[in-house]
Amino acid sequence: PHGILADMKVYSKPWGYSLKDVKCPVTLWHGLDDDVVHFRFAQDMSYRLPKAQRRFVKNEGHYSILLNQRDEILKDIIGS
């Protein structure tokens, strides 16, 4: 649980900037079956990021989305 607790400390403290000030495009990938971080957190973040796109994927969880959607995520990152 040490990794999860460390992540929560990062997320719960001010980041030094507002999400509305992020001007570059951002895609948030999130599994709808994630039982570690609920998709509503990504949804809320996407509303705060001016150029956010959401990729909510059915039948994917916190870890499985990276394994099962790897190719799609990489295509998204490199823009193909």
C-alpha positions, 0 to 999 in steps of 0.5 A: 500500500506504500505506493498508493499512499504516496500517490494520494499524498501527491494528489491531495496537495496543491500542484502549484498551478491550476488545471485550467491553465494547462493549454496543451491537449491532454487525453485521459485514459481511464477504465470504467471498471477501475476499483482503485480510482473511480472514473469520476475523478478523471471525469472531473479532471477533464472538465477542468482541463481546457483541451482534455479528451476523455477515453473511458474504456468499458471492461478495463480496470486500473492496471488492465487498461495499460496492458490491454489498450497499450497500442491505442494509448501509444497511437494517441501519444504519437498522434497516429 
